[in-house]
Amino acid sequence: MSIATSYIIVGQGLAGTTLAWSLYKEKIPFVIIDNHHQHCASKVAAGLYNPVVFKRMVKSWMVDDLLPVADDFYAYCEEILETKFWHKLPIKKIFVNEEEKNLWRKKSAENLYLGAIEEDVAINEIDSKEGLGEVNNAGWLDLPLFLEKSKKFFLGKKLLLQQQFNYDDIVLSENQISYKDIITNAIVFCEGFQMLYNPYFSKLPLIPTKGEVLTLEVKNFSLECTLNKGVFLLPLKNNTFKCGATYEWHTTKADITLNGKKEIEDKLQKFLKADYSILHHESGIRPTVVDRRPLLGSHPQYNNIFVFNGLGTKGVMLAPFFAEHMKNYLLNKAKLSEDVDIKRFFN
Ligand SMILES: Cc1cc2nc3c(=O)[nH]c(=O)nc-3n(C[C@H](O)[C@H](O)[C@H](O)COP(=O)(O)OP(=O)(O)OC[C@H]3O[C@@H](n4cnc5c(N)ncnc54)[C@H](O)[C@@H]3O)c2cc1C
């Protein structure tokens, strides 16, 4: 017996999951197909959202628009899933030197996310002698929990198939698409870095960017903020912390490495004075884009084959806004922003 649905979403990472929730809100039928790739970015991401780009102390791209949508969106999912995964938590940057502190001070007049500077504040086991700057309106999404709860929810409603999507099984006709026993109006590919193997979209300039991250246990130590100095140290629960991350551009080789671990530990030991043990060492591949903007749009030849990808290093903030943007494009033919429309690469 065949299944009829409006959309097939390929991928249940952050992009596919947020798009699914956007459609769910509007009661639009969909089926998600996901192969649970071990190294998908969403499974290992720390899930931090930081409205500031530390290098230049400027606001992150579109942050004033993105954050209010993210707040409402994740709150909606939390309510349906009866689980808390969107956490407000300050990020405190430990200054490297006086120059950095002065830049923070100067830029804080035009960037209200750059909050108070703390000098002479002692945090137990932390070397912060140059002082700390607090980022306003930061936090983190417990991504593994959000994805797991969403997975169970969609499985329960028979909206998720756990399998590989095979491009060869697509049968395109004028007004509809058949895929195995599913008949649908359109397919939206949300495949993260695996888009590189998708014959419809492999030419888009996606840069697979590997990241490694550690989960640590630090006994008798707690934090009420995320610390950042070269690497972040995010408090989870029961004396455990996430720490990372590394950036290795242009690779799909997602093995964990001694070099990656050393790079994180060297940076961590510059400010954490306590002993710790490593509980997990993980890696994933981020779907980043040449111009650091998401990839949304339809295939130039097949107007019922779509892509939603390129969330890069800041997926947590970007995903809700652009899932809604994608939904409006799919349902209402609303114009896509030129910044994210894949047409920008068609020349
Ligand atoms: C180490 C690390 C740390 C990070 N930290 C942060 C952070 O702190 N804050 C932040 O905002 N972002 C962070 N990111 C980035 C963030 O993880 C990504 O922006 C986001 O997760 C990308 O989600 P995605 O759904 O596009 O891709 P993915 O997470 O890769 O998901 C794609 C999904 O599609 C499935 N799939 C692909 N192809 C197929 C197919 N043919 N058939 C079936 N299923 C398929 C995969 O199995 C997977 O489930 C981090 C990333 C890494 C690697």
The ligand as an SDF file (V2000), in Angstrom:
LIG
                    3D

 53 58  0  0  0  0  0  0  0  0999 V2000
   32.1410   19.5680   17.1660 C   0  0  0  0  0  0  0  0  0  0  0  0
   30.9980   20.4570   16.7520 C   0  0  0  0  0  0  0  0  0  0  0  0
   30.5630   21.4420   17.6170 C   0  0  0  0  0  0  0  0  0  0  0  0
   29.5120   22.2880   17.2470 C   0  0  0  0  0  0  0  0  0  0  0  0
   29.0790   23.2130   18.1420 N   0  0  0  0  0  0  0  0  0  0  0  0
   28.0480   24.0260   17.8240 C   0  0  0  0  0  0  0  0  0  0  0  0
   27.5600   24.9640   18.7630 C   0  0  0  0  0  0  0  0  0  0  0  0
   28.0370   25.0320   19.9060 O   0  0  0  0  0  0  0  0  0  0  0  0
   26.5250   25.7730   18.3760 N   0  0  0  0  0  0  0  0  0  0  0  0
   25.9660   25.7120   17.1350 C   0  0  0  0  0  0  0  0  0  0  0  0
   25.0440   26.4660   16.8370 O   0  0  0  0  0  0  0  0  0  0  0  0
   26.4170   24.8080   16.2190 N   0  0  0  0  0  0  0  0  0  0  0  0
   27.4270   23.9750   16.5340 C   0  0  0  0  0  0  0  0  0  0  0  0
   27.8860   23.0680   15.6210 N   0  0  0  0  0  0  0  0  0  0  0  0
   27.2890   23.0950   14.2640 C   0  0  0  0  0  0  0  0  0  0  0  0
   25.9290   22.3670   14.2210 C   0  0  0  0  0  0  0  0  0  0  0  0
   26.1290   21.1010   14.7370 O   0  0  0  0  0  0  0  0  0  0  0  0
   25.4130   22.3220   12.7910 C   0  0  0  0  0  0  0  0  0  0  0  0
   25.1590   23.6320   12.3310 O   0  0  0  0  0  0  0  0  0  0  0  0
   24.1110   21.5330   12.6490 C   0  0  0  0  0  0  0  0  0  0  0  0
   24.0730   20.4660   13.5240 O   0  0  0  0  0  0  0  0  0  0  0  0
   23.9100   21.0460   11.2220 C   0  0  0  0  0  0  0  0  0  0  0  0
   22.7160   20.2990   11.1870 O   0  0  0  0  0  0  0  0  0  0  0  0
   22.2150   19.6010    9.8550 P   0  0  0  0  0  0  0  0  0  0  0  0
   20.8740   19.0200   10.1570 O   0  0  0  0  0  0  0  0  0  0  0  0
   22.3070   20.5300    8.7050 O   0  0  0  0  0  0  0  0  0  0  0  0
   23.2810   18.4470    9.5520 O   0  0  0  0  0  0  0  0  0  0  0  0
   23.5540   17.0890   10.3260 P   0  0  0  0  0  0  0  0  0  0  0  0
   23.6060   17.2960   11.7670 O   0  0  0  0  0  0  0  0  0  0  0  0
   24.7640   16.4890    9.6840 O   0  0  0  0  0  0  0  0  0  0  0  0
   22.2920   16.1730   10.0260 O   0  0  0  0  0  0  0  0  0  0  0  0
   22.0310   15.5790    8.7770 C   0  0  0  0  0  0  0  0  0  0  0  0
   21.1410   14.3680    8.9810 C   0  0  0  0  0  0  0  0  0  0  0  0
   20.7630   13.8480    7.7110 O   0  0  0  0  0  0  0  0  0  0  0  0
   20.9460   12.4440    7.6860 C   0  0  0  0  0  0  0  0  0  0  0  0
   21.1840   12.0770    6.2810 N   0  0  0  0  0  0  0  0  0  0  0  0
   22.0680   12.6420    5.4180 C   0  0  0  0  0  0  0  0  0  0  0  0
   21.9890   12.0700    4.1990 N   0  0  0  0  0  0  0  0  0  0  0  0
   21.0340   11.1170    4.2860 C   0  0  0  0  0  0  0  0  0  0  0  0
   20.5020   10.1730    3.3620 C   0  0  0  0  0  0  0  0  0  0  0  0
   20.8910   10.0980    2.0620 N   0  0  0  0  0  0  0  0  0  0  0  0
   19.5390    9.3120    3.8000 N   0  0  0  0  0  0  0  0  0  0  0  0
   19.0800    9.3750    5.0760 C   0  0  0  0  0  0  0  0  0  0  0  0
   19.5580   10.2560    5.9830 N   0  0  0  0  0  0  0  0  0  0  0  0
   20.5180   11.1170    5.6030 C   0  0  0  0  0  0  0  0  0  0  0  0
   22.1210   12.2220    8.6360 C   0  0  0  0  0  0  0  0  0  0  0  0
   22.1540   10.9260    9.1770 O   0  0  0  0  0  0  0  0  0  0  0  0
   21.8240   13.2440    9.7380 C   0  0  0  0  0  0  0  0  0  0  0  0
   20.9730   12.7110   10.7180 O   0  0  0  0  0  0  0  0  0  0  0  0
   28.8980   22.1690   15.9620 C   0  0  0  0  0  0  0  0  0  0  0  0
   29.3240   21.1580   15.1160 C   0  0  0  0  0  0  0  0  0  0  0  0
   30.3540   20.2980   15.4950 C   0  0  0  0  0  0  0  0  0  0  0  0
   30.7870   19.2080   14.5600 C   0  0  0  0  0  0  0  0  0  0  0  0
  1  2  1  0
  2  3  1  0
  2 52  2  0
  3  4  2  0
  4  5  1  0
  4 50  1  0
  5  6  2  0
  6  7  1  0
  6 13  1  0
  7  8  2  0
  7  9  1  0
  9 10  1  0
 10 11  2  0
 10 12  1  0
 12 13  2  0
 13 14  1  0
 14 15  1  0
 14 50  1  0
 15 16  1  0
 16 17  1  0
 16 18  1  0
 18 19  1  0
 18 20  1  0
 20 21  1  0
 20 22  1  0
 22 23  1  0
 23 24  1  0
 24 25  2  0
 24 26  1  0
 24 27  1  0
 27 28  1  0
 28 29  2  0
 28 30  1  0
 28 31  1  0
 31 32  1  0
 32 33  1  0
 33 34  1  0
 33 48  1  0
 34 35  1  0
 35 36  1  0
 35 46  1  0
 36 37  1  0
 36 45  1  0
 37 38  2  0
 38 39  1  0
 39 40  1  0
 39 45  2  0
 40 41  1  0
 40 42  2  0
 42 43  1  0
 43 44  2  0
 44 45  1  0
 46 47  1  0
 46 48  1  0
 48 49  1  0
 50 51  2  0
 51 52  1  0
 52 53  1  0
M  END
$$$$
